[in-house]
Amino acid sequence: MSDDYQPIDCAIYSGYELAILHRTLLRVHWRDADGQDHVATLRPRDLRTESSKEEFLIAEQLDGEPLKLRLDRIVSANALHPEPAG
């Protein structure tokens, strides 16, 4: 797996922004740095760009465990439903 960051499509980035704004749970499939596949339901919290120009989704698993996923390693992300306010 390449370590060079590949920017993602703006429409996909906007979808993550909307999921954060609307508190929408996401079912996310991603590959880690070792090429291992993972699938989990996540609470997206923020998007972050680091000094290396890599972009990340900051999220939590349903048990509260924090995750930082590099956007170009996300294979798919499907909206489930918004979380109740409160």
PDB file of N, CA, C and O in Angstrom:
ATOM      1  N   MET A   1       0.843  -1.173   0.000  1.00  0.00           N
ATOM      2  CA  MET A   1       0.000   0.000   0.000  1.00  0.00           C
ATOM      3  C   MET A   1       0.891   1.239   0.000  1.00  0.00           C
ATOM      4  O   MET A   1       1.865   1.315   0.749  1.00  0.00           O
ATOM      5  N   SER A   2       0.549   2.203  -0.843  1.00  0.00           N
ATOM      6  CA  SER A   2       1.338   3.416  -0.964  1.00  0.00           C
ATOM      7  C   SER A   2       1.171   4.300   0.267  1.00  0.00           C
ATOM      8  O   SER A   2       0.079   4.410   0.824  1.00  0.00           O
ATOM      9  N   ASP A   3       2.276   4.932   0.685  1.00  0.00           N
ATOM     10  CA  ASP A   3       2.213   5.870   1.800  1.00  0.00           C
ATOM     11  C   ASP A   3       1.931   7.289   1.328  1.00  0.00           C
ATOM     12  O   ASP A   3       1.660   8.171   2.143  1.00  0.00           O
ATOM     13  N   ASP A   4       1.993   7.521   0.008  1.00  0.00           N
ATOM     14  CA  ASP A   4       1.737   8.854  -0.531  1.00  0.00           C
ATOM     15  C   ASP A   4       0.248   9.141  -0.494  1.00  0.00           C
ATOM     16  O   ASP A   4      -0.560   8.367  -1.009  1.00  0.00           O
ATOM     17  N   TYR A   5      -0.108  10.262   0.120  1.00  0.00           N
ATOM     18  CA  TYR A   5      -1.512  10.627   0.229  1.00  0.00           C
ATOM     19  C   TYR A   5      -2.081  10.984  -1.140  1.00  0.00           C
ATOM     20  O   TYR A   5      -1.460  11.714  -1.912  1.00  0.00           O
ATOM     21  N   GLN A   6      -3.265  10.460  -1.426  1.00  0.00           N
ATOM     22  CA  GLN A   6      -3.991  10.769  -2.658  1.00  0.00           C
ATOM     23  C   GLN A   6      -5.234  11.564  -2.283  1.00  0.00           C
ATOM     24  O   GLN A   6      -6.135  11.016  -1.648  1.00  0.00           O
ATOM     25  N   PRO A   7      -5.311  12.844  -2.657  1.00  0.00           N
ATOM     26  CA  PRO A   7      -6.483  13.646  -2.287  1.00  0.00           C
ATOM     27  C   PRO A   7      -7.777  12.982  -2.759  1.00  0.00           C
ATOM     28  O   PRO A   7      -7.815  12.318  -3.795  1.00  0.00           O
ATOM     29  N   ILE A   8      -8.837  13.179  -1.967  1.00  0.00           N
ATOM     30  CA  ILE A   8     -10.123  12.589  -2.315  1.00  0.00           C
ATOM     31  C   ILE A   8     -10.990  13.622  -3.033  1.00  0.00           C
ATOM     32  O   ILE A   8     -10.703  14.818  -3.000  1.00  0.00           O
ATOM     33  N   ASP A   9     -12.039  13.149  -3.672  1.00  0.00           N
ATOM     34  CA  ASP A   9     -12.982  13.994  -4.389  1.00  0.00           C
ATOM     35  C   ASP A   9     -13.665  14.968  -3.414  1.00  0.00           C
ATOM     36  O   ASP A   9     -13.994  14.591  -2.290  1.00  0.00           O
ATOM     37  N   CYS A  10     -13.872  16.196  -3.840  1.00  0.00           N
ATOM     38  CA  CYS A  10     -14.504  17.223  -2.993  1.00  0.00           C
ATOM     39  C   CYS A  10     -15.910  16.826  -2.557  1.00  0.00           C
ATOM     40  O   CYS A  10     -16.327  17.164  -1.449  1.00  0.00           O
ATOM     41  N   ALA A  11     -16.647  16.116  -3.408  1.00  0.00           N
ATOM     42  CA  ALA A  11     -18.007  15.702  -3.049  1.00  0.00           C
ATOM     43  C   ALA A  11     -17.987  14.718  -1.891  1.00  0.00           C
ATOM     44  O   ALA A  11     -18.867  14.756  -1.031  1.00  0.00           O
ATOM     45  N   ILE A  12     -16.997  13.841  -1.859  1.00  0.00           N
ATOM     46  CA  ILE A  12     -16.875  12.884  -0.753  1.00  0.00           C
ATOM     47  C   ILE A  12     -16.521  13.635   0.528  1.00  0.00           C
ATOM     48  O   ILE A  12     -17.086  13.363   1.587  1.00  0.00           O
ATOM     49  N   TYR A  13     -15.591  14.576   0.432  1.00  0.00           N
ATOM     50  CA  TYR A  13     -15.208  15.391   1.588  1.00  0.00           C
ATOM     51  C   TYR A  13     -16.430  16.132   2.126  1.00  0.00           C
ATOM     52  O   TYR A  13     -16.648  16.174   3.337  1.00  0.00           O
ATOM     53  N   SER A  14     -17.224  16.714   1.234  1.00  0.00           N
ATOM     54  CA  SER A  14     -18.439  17.424   1.642  1.00  0.00           C
ATOM     55  C   SER A  14     -19.415  16.493   2.346  1.00  0.00           C
ATOM     56  O   SER A  14     -20.095  16.897   3.290  1.00  0.00           O
ATOM     57  N   GLY A  15     -19.486  15.241   1.886  1.00  0.00           N
ATOM     58  CA  GLY A  15     -20.347  14.257   2.536  1.00  0.00           C
ATOM     59  C   GLY A  15     -19.927  14.005   3.975  1.00  0.00           C
ATOM     60  O   GLY A  15     -20.778  13.855   4.852  1.00  0.00           O
ATOM     61  N   TYR A  16     -18.624  13.956   4.226  1.00  0.00           N
ATOM     62  CA  TYR A  16     -18.134  13.799   5.604  1.00  0.00           C
ATOM     63  C   TYR A  16     -18.499  15.026   6.436  1.00  0.00           C
ATOM     64  O   TYR A  16     -18.897  14.900   7.594  1.00  0.00           O
ATOM     65  N   GLU A  17     -18.362  16.225   5.838  1.00  0.00           N
ATOM     66  CA  GLU A  17     -18.725  17.450   6.556  1.00  0.00           C
ATOM     67  C   GLU A  17     -20.204  17.426   6.955  1.00  0.00           C
ATOM     68  O   GLU A  17     -20.550  17.784   8.081  1.00  0.00           O
ATOM     69  N   LEU A  18     -21.064  17.008   6.043  1.00  0.00           N
ATOM     70  CA  LEU A  18     -22.497  16.936   6.338  1.00  0.00           C
ATOM     71  C   LEU A  18     -22.791  15.913   7.426  1.00  0.00           C
ATOM     72  O   LEU A  18     -23.623  16.157   8.300  1.00  0.00           O
ATOM     73  N   ALA A  19     -22.117  14.776   7.376  1.00  0.00           N
ATOM     74  CA  ALA A  19     -22.321  13.745   8.399  1.00  0.00           C
ATOM     75  C   ALA A  19     -21.938  14.275   9.782  1.00  0.00           C
ATOM     76  O   ALA A  19     -22.608  13.977  10.770  1.00  0.00           O
ATOM     77  N   ILE A  20     -20.871  15.053   9.849  1.00  0.00           N
ATOM     78  CA  ILE A  20     -20.447  15.654  11.122  1.00  0.00           C
ATOM     79  C   ILE A  20     -21.501  16.660  11.587  1.00  0.00           C
ATOM     80  O   ILE A  20     -21.919  16.634  12.745  1.00  0.00           O
ATOM     81  N   LEU A  21     -21.925  17.535  10.695  1.00  0.00           N
ATOM     82  CA  LEU A  21     -22.909  18.569  11.028  1.00  0.00           C
ATOM     83  C   LEU A  21     -24.234  17.982  11.505  1.00  0.00           C
ATOM     84  O   LEU A  21     -24.829  18.470  12.465  1.00  0.00           O
ATOM     85  N   HIS A  22     -24.686  16.937  10.831  1.00  0.00           N
ATOM     86  CA  HIS A  22     -25.994  16.344  11.137  1.00  0.00           C
ATOM     87  C   HIS A  22     -25.912  15.188  12.126  1.00  0.00           C
ATOM     88  O   HIS A  22     -26.909  14.522  12.406  1.00  0.00           O
ATOM     89  N   ARG A  23     -24.707  14.959  12.653  1.00  0.00           N
ATOM     90  CA  ARG A  23     -24.494  13.885  13.636  1.00  0.00           C
ATOM     91  C   ARG A  23     -24.960  12.530  13.107  1.00  0.00           C
ATOM     92  O   ARG A  23     -25.613  11.760  13.811  1.00  0.00           O
ATOM     93  N   THR A  24     -24.611  12.260  11.860  1.00  0.00           N
ATOM     94  CA  THR A  24     -25.023  11.031  11.192  1.00  0.00           C
ATOM     95  C   THR A  24     -23.992   9.929  11.430  1.00  0.00           C
ATOM     96  O   THR A  24     -22.802  10.115  11.176  1.00  0.00           O
ATOM     97  N   LEU A  25     -24.452   8.804  11.912  1.00  0.00           N
ATOM     98  CA  LEU A  25     -23.568   7.651  12.049  1.00  0.00           C
ATOM     99  C   LEU A  25     -23.178   7.155  10.662  1.00  0.00           C
ATOM    100  O   LEU A  25     -23.977   7.201   9.727  1.00  0.00           O
ATOM    101  N   LEU A  26     -21.938   6.681  10.540  1.00  0.00           N
ATOM    102  CA  LEU A  26     -21.445   6.157   9.269  1.00  0.00           C
ATOM    103  C   LEU A  26     -20.991   4.714   9.434  1.00  0.00           C
ATOM    104  O   LEU A  26     -20.349   4.370  10.426  1.00  0.00           O
ATOM    105  N   ARG A  27     -21.319   3.887   8.479  1.00  0.00           N
ATOM    106  CA  ARG A  27     -20.769   2.527   8.398  1.00  0.00           C
ATOM    107  C   ARG A  27     -19.570   2.654   7.468  1.00  0.00           C
ATOM    108  O   ARG A  27     -19.732   2.872   6.268  1.00  0.00           O
ATOM    109  N   VAL A  28     -18.365   2.517   8.023  1.00  0.00           N
ATOM    110  CA  VAL A  28     -17.133   2.819   7.292  1.00  0.00           C
ATOM    111  C   VAL A  28     -16.305   1.554   7.084  1.00  0.00           C
ATOM    112  O   VAL A  28     -16.094   0.767   8.007  1.00  0.00           O
ATOM    113  N   HIS A  29     -15.843   1.383   5.849  1.00  0.00           N
ATOM    114  CA  HIS A  29     -14.888   0.321   5.493  1.00  0.00           C
ATOM    115  C   HIS A  29     -13.591   1.033   5.125  1.00  0.00           C
ATOM    116  O   HIS A  29     -13.580   1.890   4.241  1.00  0.00           O
ATOM    117  N   TRP A  30     -12.486   0.678   5.808  1.00  0.00           N
ATOM    118  CA  TRP A  30     -11.190   1.292   5.515  1.00  0.00           C
ATOM    119  C   TRP A  30     -10.087   0.247   5.584  1.00  0.00           C
ATOM    120  O   TRP A  30     -10.256  -0.845   6.126  1.00  0.00           O
ATOM    121  N   ARG A  31      -8.950   0.631   5.011  1.00  0.00           N
ATOM    122  CA  ARG A  31      -7.736  -0.197   5.076  1.00  0.00           C
ATOM    123  C   ARG A  31      -6.695   0.574   5.867  1.00  0.00           C
ATOM    124  O   ARG A  31      -6.445   1.752   5.614  1.00  0.00           O
ATOM    125  N   ASP A  32      -6.095  -0.112   6.827  1.00  0.00           N
ATOM    126  CA  ASP A  32      -5.067   0.553   7.633  1.00  0.00           C
ATOM    127  C   ASP A  32      -3.747   0.599   6.867  1.00  0.00           C
ATOM    128  O   ASP A  32      -3.675   0.149   5.723  1.00  0.00           O
ATOM    129  N   ALA A  33      -2.713   1.138   7.488  1.00  0.00           N
ATOM    130  CA  ALA A  33      -1.406   1.305   6.841  1.00  0.00           C
ATOM    131  C   ALA A  33      -0.793  -0.021   6.415  1.00  0.00           C
ATOM    132  O   ALA A  33       0.049  -0.058   5.518  1.00  0.00           O
ATOM    133  N   ASP A  34      -1.217  -1.122   7.062  1.00  0.00           N
ATOM    134  CA  ASP A  34      -0.704  -2.451   6.708  1.00  0.00           C
ATOM    135  C   ASP A  34      -1.556  -3.156   5.660  1.00  0.00           C
ATOM    136  O   ASP A  34      -1.261  -4.288   5.277  1.00  0.00           O
ATOM    137  N   GLY A  35      -2.620  -2.485   5.189  1.00  0.00           N
ATOM    138  CA  GLY A  35      -3.487  -3.070   4.181  1.00  0.00           C
ATOM    139  C   GLY A  35      -4.594  -3.955   4.737  1.00  0.00           C
ATOM    140  O   GLY A  35      -5.299  -4.618   3.976  1.00  0.00           O
ATOM    141  N   GLN A  36      -4.754  -3.971   6.065  1.00  0.00           N
ATOM    142  CA  GLN A  36      -5.801  -4.781   6.691  1.00  0.00           C
ATOM    143  C   GLN A  36      -7.137  -4.044   6.578  1.00  0.00           C
ATOM    144  O   GLN A  36      -7.216  -2.836   6.798  1.00  0.00           O
ATOM    145  N   ASP A  37      -8.183  -4.799   6.231  1.00  0.00           N
ATOM    146  CA  ASP A  37      -9.522  -4.228   6.117  1.00  0.00           C
ATOM    147  C   ASP A  37     -10.210  -4.161   7.470  1.00  0.00           C
ATOM    148  O   ASP A  37     -10.051  -5.044   8.312  1.00  0.00           O
ATOM    149  N   HIS A  38     -10.983  -3.087   7.661  1.00  0.00           N
ATOM    150  CA  HIS A  38     -11.777  -2.891   8.873  1.00  0.00           C
ATOM    151  C   HIS A  38     -13.142  -2.352   8.456  1.00  0.00           C
ATOM    152  O   HIS A  38     -13.252  -1.613   7.477  1.00  0.00           O
ATOM    153  N   VAL A  39     -14.170  -2.721   9.196  1.00  0.00           N
ATOM    154  CA  VAL A  39     -15.511  -2.182   8.998  1.00  0.00           C
ATOM    155  C   VAL A  39     -16.085  -1.904  10.379  1.00  0.00           C
ATOM    156  O   VAL A  39     -16.034  -2.757  11.265  1.00  0.00           O
ATOM    157  N   ALA A  40     -16.633  -0.701  10.557  1.00  0.00           N
ATOM    158  CA  ALA A  40     -17.214  -0.335  11.849  1.00  0.00           C
ATOM    159  C   ALA A  40     -18.228   0.785  11.662  1.00  0.00           C
ATOM    160  O   ALA A  40     -18.186   1.528  10.681  1.00  0.00           O
ATOM    161  N   THR A  41     -19.131   0.888  12.614  1.00  0.00           N
ATOM    162  CA  THR A  41     -20.043   2.020  12.672  1.00  0.00           C
ATOM    163  C   THR A  41     -19.365   3.091  13.515  1.00  0.00           C
ATOM    164  O   THR A  41     -18.932   2.833  14.639  1.00  0.00           O
ATOM    165  N   LEU A  42     -19.279   4.303  12.955  1.00  0.00           N
ATOM    166  CA  LEU A  42     -18.528   5.385  13.590  1.00  0.00           C
ATOM    167  C   LEU A  42     -19.372   6.634  13.739  1.00  0.00           C
ATOM    168  O   LEU A  42     -20.311   6.877  12.981  1.00  0.00           O
ATOM    169  N   ARG A  43     -19.002   7.426  14.752  1.00  0.00           N
ATOM    170  CA  ARG A  43     -19.531   8.778  14.923  1.00  0.00           C
ATOM    171  C   ARG A  43     -18.469   9.734  14.371  1.00  0.00           C
ATOM    172  O   ARG A  43     -17.423   9.910  14.995  1.00  0.00           O
ATOM    173  N   PRO A  44     -18.715  10.345  13.230  1.00  0.00           N
ATOM    174  CA  PRO A  44     -17.728  11.295  12.712  1.00  0.00           C
ATOM    175  C   PRO A  44     -17.740  12.560  13.567  1.00  0.00           C
ATOM    176  O   PRO A  44     -18.809  13.081  13.883  1.00  0.00           O
ATOM    177  N   ARG A  45     -16.566  13.056  13.942  1.00  0.00           N
ATOM    178  CA  ARG A  45     -16.480  14.226  14.827  1.00  0.00           C
ATOM    179  C   ARG A  45     -15.844  15.441  14.157  1.00  0.00           C
ATOM    180  O   ARG A  45     -16.248  16.574  14.419  1.00  0.00           O
ATOM    181  N   ASP A  46     -14.842  15.212  13.286  1.00  0.00           N
ATOM    182  CA  ASP A  46     -14.116  16.343  12.711  1.00  0.00           C
ATOM    183  C   ASP A  46     -13.326  15.876  11.503  1.00  0.00           C
ATOM    184  O   ASP A  46     -13.133  14.678  11.292  1.00  0.00           O
ATOM    185  N   LEU A  47     -12.873  16.837  10.718  1.00  0.00           N
ATOM    186  CA  LEU A  47     -11.938  16.594   9.624  1.00  0.00           C
ATOM    187  C   LEU A  47     -10.700  17.424   9.918  1.00  0.00           C
ATOM    188  O   LEU A  47     -10.802  18.558  10.386  1.00  0.00           O
ATOM    189  N   ARG A  48      -9.538  16.861   9.644  1.00  0.00           N
ATOM    190  CA  ARG A  48      -8.295  17.553   9.987  1.00  0.00           C
ATOM    191  C   ARG A  48      -7.284  17.355   8.861  1.00  0.00           C
ATOM    192  O   ARG A  48      -7.158  16.265   8.302  1.00  0.00           O
ATOM    193  N   THR A  49      -6.569  18.429   8.542  1.00  0.00           N
ATOM    194  CA  THR A  49      -5.454  18.357   7.603  1.00  0.00           C
ATOM    195  C   THR A  49      -4.182  18.563   8.401  1.00  0.00           C
ATOM    196  O   THR A  49      -4.061  19.527   9.156  1.00  0.00           O
ATOM    197  N   GLU A  50      -3.237  17.659   8.232  1.00  0.00           N
ATOM    198  CA  GLU A  50      -1.969  17.774   8.961  1.00  0.00           C
ATOM    199  C   GLU A  50      -0.919  18.425   8.080  1.00  0.00           C
ATOM    200  O   GLU A  50      -1.123  18.588   6.877  1.00  0.00           O
ATOM    201  N   SER A  51       0.188  18.791   8.670  1.00  0.00           N
ATOM    202  CA  SER A  51       1.234  19.541   7.976  1.00  0.00           C
ATOM    203  C   SER A  51       1.746  18.824   6.728  1.00  0.00           C
ATOM    204  O   SER A  51       2.270  19.463   5.816  1.00  0.00           O
ATOM    205  N   SER A  52       1.598  17.517   6.686  1.00  0.00           N
ATOM    206  CA  SER A  52       2.038  16.754   5.521  1.00  0.00           C
ATOM    207  C   SER A  52       0.995  16.781   4.406  1.00  0.00           C
ATOM    208  O   SER A  52       1.152  16.099   3.394  1.00  0.00           O
ATOM    209  N   LYS A  53      -0.081  17.573   4.588  1.00  0.00           N
ATOM    210  CA  LYS A  53      -1.191  17.716   3.640  1.00  0.00           C
ATOM    211  C   LYS A  53      -2.088  16.490   3.589  1.00  0.00           C
ATOM    212  O   LYS A  53      -2.927  16.371   2.697  1.00  0.00           O
ATOM    213  N   GLU A  54      -1.918  15.585   4.534  1.00  0.00           N
ATOM    214  CA  GLU A  54      -2.805  14.435   4.625  1.00  0.00           C
ATOM    215  C   GLU A  54      -4.075  14.856   5.349  1.00  0.00           C
ATOM    216  O   GLU A  54      -4.027  15.615   6.316  1.00  0.00           O
ATOM    217  N   GLU A  55      -5.219  14.353   4.871  1.00  0.00           N
ATOM    218  CA  GLU A  55      -6.507  14.685   5.472  1.00  0.00           C
ATOM    219  C   GLU A  55      -7.030  13.473   6.235  1.00  0.00           C
ATOM    220  O   GLU A  55      -6.886  12.332   5.797  1.00  0.00           O
ATOM    221  N   PHE A  56      -7.643  13.748   7.393  1.00  0.00           N
ATOM    222  CA  PHE A  56      -8.102  12.684   8.278  1.00  0.00           C
ATOM    223  C   PHE A  56      -9.533  12.920   8.730  1.00  0.00           C
ATOM    224  O   PHE A  56      -9.967  14.057   8.916  1.00  0.00           O
ATOM    225  N   LEU A  57     -10.261  11.814   8.904  1.00  0.00           N
ATOM    226  CA  LEU A  57     -11.552  11.824   9.571  1.00  0.00           C
ATOM    227  C   LEU A  57     -11.292  11.473  11.025  1.00  0.00           C
ATOM    228  O   LEU A  57     -10.732  10.420  11.330  1.00  0.00           O
ATOM    229  N   ILE A  58     -11.703  12.361  11.916  1.00  0.00           N
ATOM    230  CA  ILE A  58     -11.617  12.099  13.348  1.00  0.00           C
ATOM    231  C   ILE A  58     -12.981  11.558  13.751  1.00  0.00           C
ATOM    232  O   ILE A  58     -14.000  12.211  13.526  1.00  0.00           O
ATOM    233  N   ALA A  59     -13.007  10.381  14.341  1.00  0.00           N
ATOM    234  CA  ALA A  59     -14.271   9.714  14.643  1.00  0.00           C
ATOM    235  C   ALA A  59     -14.147   8.941  15.947  1.00  0.00           C
ATOM    236  O   ALA A  59     -13.071   8.833  16.536  1.00  0.00           O
ATOM    237  N   GLU A  60     -15.286   8.406  16.376  1.00  0.00           N
ATOM    238  CA  GLU A  60     -15.329   7.515  17.538  1.00  0.00           C
ATOM    239  C   GLU A  60     -16.092   6.264  17.154  1.00  0.00           C
ATOM    240  O   GLU A  60     -17.058   6.320  16.393  1.00  0.00           O
ATOM    241  N   GLN A  61     -15.650   5.138  17.685  1.00  0.00           N
ATOM    242  CA  GLN A  61     -16.447   3.936  17.579  1.00  0.00           C
ATOM    243  C   GLN A  61     -17.603   4.067  18.564  1.00  0.00           C
ATOM    244  O   GLN A  61     -17.580   4.943  19.428  1.00  0.00           O
ATOM    245  N   LEU A  62     -18.593   3.223  18.445  1.00  0.00           N
ATOM    246  CA  LEU A  62     -19.773   3.323  19.309  1.00  0.00           C
ATOM    247  C   LEU A  62     -19.436   3.138  20.778  1.00  0.00           C
ATOM    248  O   LEU A  62     -20.180   3.604  21.641  1.00  0.00           O
ATOM    249  N   ASP A  63     -18.326   2.464  21.083  1.00  0.00           N
ATOM    250  CA  ASP A  63     -17.915   2.305  22.480  1.00  0.00           C
ATOM    251  C   ASP A  63     -17.094   3.490  22.983  1.00  0.00           C
ATOM    252  O   ASP A  63     -16.602   3.471  24.111  1.00  0.00           O
ATOM    253  N   GLY A  64     -16.942   4.538  22.133  1.00  0.00           N
ATOM    254  CA  GLY A  64     -16.209   5.739  22.529  1.00  0.00           C
ATOM    255  C   GLY A  64     -14.741   5.744  22.157  1.00  0.00           C
ATOM    256  O   GLY A  64     -14.063   6.752  22.357  1.00  0.00           O
ATOM    257  N   GLU A  65     -14.229   4.639  21.619  1.00  0.00           N
ATOM    258  CA  GLU A  65     -12.813   4.591  21.243  1.00  0.00           C
ATOM    259  C   GLU A  65     -12.549   5.539  20.074  1.00  0.00           C
ATOM    260  O   GLU A  65     -13.216   5.446  19.043  1.00  0.00           O
ATOM    261  N   PRO A  66     -11.578   6.456  20.225  1.00  0.00           N
ATOM    262  CA  PRO A  66     -11.289   7.410  19.153  1.00  0.00           C
ATOM    263  C   PRO A  66     -10.539   6.752  17.991  1.00  0.00           C
ATOM    264  O   PRO A  66      -9.766   5.811  18.170  1.00  0.00           O
ATOM    265  N   LEU A  67     -10.798   7.284  16.802  1.00  0.00           N
ATOM    266  CA  LEU A  67     -10.114   6.828  15.592  1.00  0.00           C
ATOM    267  C   LEU A  67      -9.708   8.037  14.759  1.00  0.00           C
ATOM    268  O   LEU A  67     -10.399   9.055  14.746  1.00  0.00           O
ATOM    269  N   LYS A  68      -8.595   7.916  14.075  1.00  0.00           N
ATOM    270  CA  LYS A  68      -8.155   8.916  13.118  1.00  0.00           C
ATOM    271  C   LYS A  68      -7.862   8.159  11.832  1.00  0.00           C
ATOM    272  O   LYS A  68      -6.877   7.427  11.742  1.00  0.00           O
ATOM    273  N   LEU A  69      -8.736   8.343  10.822  1.00  0.00           N
ATOM    274  CA  LEU A  69      -8.621   7.604   9.570  1.00  0.00           C
ATOM    275  C   LEU A  69      -8.167   8.528   8.455  1.00  0.00           C
ATOM    276  O   LEU A  69      -8.768   9.577   8.224  1.00  0.00           O
ATOM    277  N   ARG A  70      -7.104   8.137   7.763  1.00  0.00           N
ATOM    278  CA  ARG A  70      -6.669   8.920   6.612  1.00  0.00           C
ATOM    279  C   ARG A  70      -7.713   8.764   5.511  1.00  0.00           C
ATOM    280  O   ARG A  70      -8.089   7.645   5.165  1.00  0.00           O
ATOM    281  N   LEU A  71      -8.181   9.879   4.964  1.00  0.00           N
ATOM    282  CA  LEU A  71      -9.316   9.844   4.049  1.00  0.00           C
ATOM    283  C   LEU A  71      -9.095   8.967   2.825  1.00  0.00           C
ATOM    284  O   LEU A  71     -10.036   8.327   2.355  1.00  0.00           O
ATOM    285  N   ASP A  72      -7.884   8.923   2.301  1.00  0.00           N
ATOM    286  CA  ASP A  72      -7.662   8.117   1.095  1.00  0.00           C
ATOM    287  C   ASP A  72      -7.587   6.617   1.394  1.00  0.00           C
ATOM    288  O   ASP A  72      -7.458   5.809   0.474  1.00  0.00           O
ATOM    289  N   ARG A  73      -7.667   6.244   2.658  1.00  0.00           N
ATOM    290  CA  ARG A  73      -7.702   4.822   3.015  1.00  0.00           C
ATOM    291  C   ARG A  73      -9.121   4.330   3.278  1.00  0.00           C
ATOM    292  O   ARG A  73      -9.335   3.144   3.532  1.00  0.00           O
ATOM    293  N   ILE A  74     -10.098   5.249   3.215  1.00  0.00           N
ATOM    294  CA  ILE A  74     -11.493   4.860   3.385  1.00  0.00           C
ATOM    295  C   ILE A  74     -12.004   4.318   2.056  1.00  0.00           C
ATOM    296  O   ILE A  74     -11.970   5.007   1.037  1.00  0.00           O
ATOM    297  N   VAL A  75     -12.476   3.074   2.081  1.00  0.00           N
ATOM    298  CA  VAL A  75     -12.990   2.416   0.880  1.00  0.00           C
ATOM    299  C   VAL A  75     -14.431   2.841   0.629  1.00  0.00           C
ATOM    300  O   VAL A  75     -14.809   3.126  -0.507  1.00  0.00           O
ATOM    301  N   SER A  76     -15.234   2.885   1.687  1.00  0.00           N
ATOM    302  CA  SER A  76     -16.627   3.321   1.569  1.00  0.00           C
ATOM    303  C   SER A  76     -17.110   3.818   2.919  1.00  0.00           C
ATOM    304  O   SER A  76     -16.609   3.418   3.970  1.00  0.00           O
ATOM    305  N   ALA A  77     -18.108   4.712   2.860  1.00  0.00           N
ATOM    306  CA  ALA A  77     -18.748   5.232   4.069  1.00  0.00           C
ATOM    307  C   ALA A  77     -20.210   5.464   3.727  1.00  0.00           C
ATOM    308  O   ALA A  77     -20.538   6.253   2.841  1.00  0.00           O
ATOM    309  N   ASN A  78     -21.078   4.769   4.438  1.00  0.00           N
ATOM    310  CA  ASN A  78     -22.510   4.868   4.183  1.00  0.00           C
ATOM    311  C   ASN A  78     -23.221   5.437   5.397  1.00  0.00           C
ATOM    312  O   ASN A  78     -23.024   4.976   6.521  1.00  0.00           O
ATOM    313  N   ALA A  79     -24.057   6.451   5.155  1.00  0.00           N
ATOM    314  CA  ALA A  79     -24.817   7.079   6.227  1.00  0.00           C
ATOM    315  C   ALA A  79     -25.846   6.103   6.765  1.00  0.00           C
ATOM    316  O   ALA A  79     -26.514   5.407   6.000  1.00  0.00           O
ATOM    317  N   LEU A  80     -25.973   6.052   8.094  1.00  0.00           N
ATOM    318  CA  LEU A  80     -26.969   5.194   8.721  1.00  0.00           C
ATOM    319  C   LEU A  80     -28.157   6.013   9.177  1.00  0.00           C
ATOM    320  O   LEU A  80     -29.238   5.884   8.602  1.00  0.00           O
ATOM    321  N   HIS A  81     -28.000   6.838  10.174  1.00  0.00           N
ATOM    322  CA  HIS A  81     -29.070   7.710  10.669  1.00  0.00           C
ATOM    323  C   HIS A  81     -28.459   8.721  11.605  1.00  0.00           C
ATOM    324  O   HIS A  81     -27.406   8.466  12.190  1.00  0.00           O
ATOM    325  N   PRO A  82     -29.096   9.862  11.760  1.00  0.00           N
ATOM    326  CA  PRO A  82     -28.587  10.840  12.728  1.00  0.00           C
ATOM    327  C   PRO A  82     -28.779  10.326  14.155  1.00  0.00           C
ATOM    328  O   PRO A  82     -29.739   9.617  14.455  1.00  0.00           O
ATOM    329  N   GLU A  83     -27.847  10.700  15.020  1.00  0.00           N
ATOM    330  CA  GLU A  83     -27.982  10.384  16.440  1.00  0.00           C
ATOM    331  C   GLU A  83     -28.985  11.353  17.053  1.00  0.00           C
ATOM    332  O   GLU A  83     -29.096  12.497  16.611  1.00  0.00           O
ATOM    333  N   PRO A  84     -29.708  10.905  18.060  1.00  0.00           N
ATOM    334  CA  PRO A  84     -30.620  11.834  18.733  1.00  0.00           C
ATOM    335  C   PRO A  84     -29.849  12.954  19.412  1.00  0.00           C
ATOM    336  O   PRO A  84     -28.759  12.734  19.941  1.00  0.00           O
ATOM    337  N   ALA A  85     -30.408  14.143  19.398  1.00  0.00           N
ATOM    338  CA  ALA A  85     -29.757  15.286  20.049  1.00  0.00           C
ATOM    339  C   ALA A  85     -29.748  15.073  21.553  1.00  0.00           C
ATOM    340  O   ALA A  85     -30.643  14.444  22.118  1.00  0.00           O
ATOM    341  N   GLY A  86     -28.718  15.609  22.187  1.00  0.00           N
ATOM    342  CA  GLY A  86     -28.686  15.521  23.642  1.00  0.00           C
ATOM    343  C   GLY A  86     -27.500  14.919  24.132  1.00  0.00           C
ATOM    344  O   GLY A  86     -27.334  14.777  25.344  1.00  0.00           O
TER     345      GLY A  86
END
